[in-house]
Amino acid sequence: MRPPTSTLRRNVLLDRVVCQLVPQSRLPGTLRTLITSSRASASIPSQRLKPGYFVSNAFLPRVKANGIHDSASSQRSSTVASTTSTTADTTDGSSSTTQPTTSTDLPPVDNTLLPHRRRHAQRKAAAAAAAAAAAEASRSSDTPTPLINPDAPTADLAPDASSQLAAAAASAPADSFKRRLSSLLSLSKPRLTVLVVLSAMVPYALYPVPSFLTSSALDTSLAPSLSPLTLLFLTTGTTLCSASANALNMLYEPDTDSKMTRTRTRPLVRRLLTTKAAVFFAVGCGLAGTLALYFGVNPTVSFLGAANIALYAGAYTPLKRISAVNTWVGAIVGGIPPLMGWAAAAGESATGDGTWRELLFASDGSSLGGWLFAGLLFAWQFPHFMPLSWGIRHEYKAAGLRMLAWTNPARNGRVALRYSLAFIPLCIGLSATGVTEWSFAVTSLPVNAWLVWEAIKFWRLEGHKGSARGLFWASVWHLPVIMVLALAQKKGMWGRVWRSVFGEPEEEEGEWVYEDEEEEEDVGKAVVK
């Protein structure tokens, strides 16, 4: 530490007086050393700071001190930056040059800055160096960096349930029950499975049970009704079949999943589960689901569940690498669960042998409602998936999955618009077949018009200027609104509710009672005669 200025001046005066009175050669060695050090200290210029040093840089430039820097600050900066000095001697014997280098190749920091500003500059330099290193590592890795469209429809979506479960499994201990359970649940794609189950439950609830439409059955105990136990087996079996199909899908394409942002967190990609465990889970769910549907519902629904697993895992998934036709196969997979729910309800009131012909192709046309619901879910896949795939079309292309979003963008928009228009006649058909009231055809029209308008913009702009995002979110809201409107306007439901609340007699029932009384009177007169 440098002594105060007053001490330095006193030492200089003492040195001059001693040198004038006594020759330096006759002085003791200790005193000569003291005088030499005093001269060296006096040769150091005074480090006085002007008032402008403490003013903001925006007004006055900072005065840079020449000479000695703060040794403590220099030591701290050298510790943070891990600075080492390398000396290179020139071949002609000139003086050596010292060049500071850092272990992180950080730029040199001005040591004249205040300590807290110097530390801030070093942190910024370290962060910039780390970002540059990460970018270099991503460029040199084998997996190409996906080109994500900032206008992708799912850019602002939270991670799906499968990704969240995979993250929870990764944070759990290796052999814990939580890790295994979370990984297995992640294989089932929970949100997609819930959508599949709901699409089967709505047609089951909307099936026109005869007791709702006619009062010809006087004995209510013999009137057909929907069974809650059948609904339980339907939902359980459909859940297990969906989980099996999704697990088989992940087993087939872990290599392509690792190349896409939305699928690279799946459990098999992160090796949270072994392939053997995933196979056992998929096969077990498939067998349990089909058996639950067979014994708890009917064989027709069980066959539809097994066919859906085969189509999704055996046809749709391999076709993704071959042709864009995979989208139509996937739409068929989405249309089967509503047919399962309708066939389950039809089996409850079947009057014949209850085979697939009676449940799916009834001669009286009562099975048309199930096919209309299947058509709704089939058509919905296109305005939902086309804008979704457009936002990540570069990832699909990099992964080698053939989607219209990148193979034929113009056709991608046309297909979305075409199937959006199909919702209007489908909703009218549900009213014409007696599944819903005619008011459903009217109330569903604004929702269908909104979807069509977003599809027109998506087709014209080919996904740009936010049109893909608009159609995607319109499809997300469209399906539940249509289902709720259909449930709220089921054929004859509100009339039955009115009669049950206010107790008004049914006209037909009164006629039946009147005819029975007349018959009893006729029989009595005949007996008297």
C-alpha positions, 0 to 999 in steps of 0.5 A: 500500500502506498504511504500518504502524500505527506509522508512521501514529501517529508521523506524527500526533504530528509533525503535532500538534507542528508545528501547535502551534509553527508556523502552517500558513500559514508552512510550506513547500508540501512540508511542508504536503502531507506533513501533509495526506497524514498526516492522510488516512492517519490518518483510515483506520480500522485493519484488525485482524482478530479471531481468529474470522476464521480459524475455520471458518464453521460455528462463528463468522461471518466478520468483514467488514472495512469500508473498503479491500479488497485491491487485488490481489484486487479486480483479479484478481476484476475480471479474471476476471469482466470487470467494468465500471462504468457511471455513471448521472447522475440528472436532478435533479442528485443524486450518480451511482450506479455499478452493476457489470456483467459480460460474462457477467451473473454475480452479484457476488462478495463481495470480503471472501472469501479469494482462493481462495474468491472464485475458486471462487465465480466459477468456479461462477457462470460454470458456472451462467451457461454452463449457463443459456445452453446451455439457452436456446439449446436452447429457441430452436433449431429442433430440439426437445430430445428427451424421453429416458426415464431408464428407457430400456433402452439408457440404460446402453449404450455407443455403438454401433459406427456412432457410434464409427466416425463419431466416429473419422471426424470426428476424422480430417483432412478428406481422409484415408483413415481418415476415408473408410474409417471413414465408409463402415464406419459406413454399414454398421451393423457390429453389425447386419451381424454379427448378420445374418451369424451368423443365416445361418451357424447354419442353414447349420451345422445343416442335416442333411447326409445323411452325418450321418444315414445311413451308406448311402453307403459311398464317403465321397468321394461322400458330400455335405458342406458346403463351406467355400468355399460358407460363405465366399461366403455370409458375404461376400455376406450382409455386402455385402447387409446393408451395402447395405441399411443404407446405403440406409436412411441415405440415405433418412432423414437428416432424421429421424436428426438428430432422434433421439439414437441416430441423430444421430451418423450420418455423413450427418447430420454430413456426413462423406460426400457423398450421391454417395459414399454412393450409390456405396457402397450400389449397389456393395455391393449388386451385389457381394453379389448376384453373390457369392451367385449365383456362389458359392452358388446363384441362390436365395440370391442372389434372397433377398439382393436381395429383402432389400435391396429390402424393407429399403430400399424397403418398411420404411424408407418405411413408418416414416413411414406406419404401424406395420405397418413393424415386421412388414415389418422382422421379415420382413427379419430372418427372410430371412437364416436362410432364405438359410443353409438354402438354401445348405446345401440346394443342396450336397446337392440331388439334383434341379435345385436350383431354389428349389422344391427348396431352399425347398419340398421335397416330403419336408419337408426344408426345414421346418427353414429355415422354422422358423429364419426363424420364430425370427428373425421372432418375436425381432424383437418382444420385442427391438424393442418395449421398445427403441422404448418407451424412446425413444417420444418421440423417434420421435413427434417425428421423425414415425416411427409405432411402436406404442410411442407410437401404441398402447402397450397393443398394443405390450405384447400383441405382444411377449408374443404372439411371445415365446410362439411360441418354445416351439412353434418349438423343439419343431418343430426337434426334431420335424423332425430338425434337433436332438435332442429334448433341445433342446426341453427345454433351451430351455424355461427360456430361453423361459420367462424371455423369456415372464415378462419379456414378461408384466411388460412387457405388464402394466406397459406398459413402466414400473417397469423392465419394458421394460429387463428384456424388452430384456436378456432378448431380447439374451441369449435369441437367442444362447443358443438358437442355441448350444443348437441347435448343441450338440444337432444331430441325430446330431452327438454319436453321430458324434463318439463313433464317430470318437473310440472307433472303434466300428463302426456296426451298419448298416455291419456288416450291409452287410459281412456281406451282401456276404460272403454274396453273394461266397460264393454267386457262388464256389459257383456258379462251382465248380458 
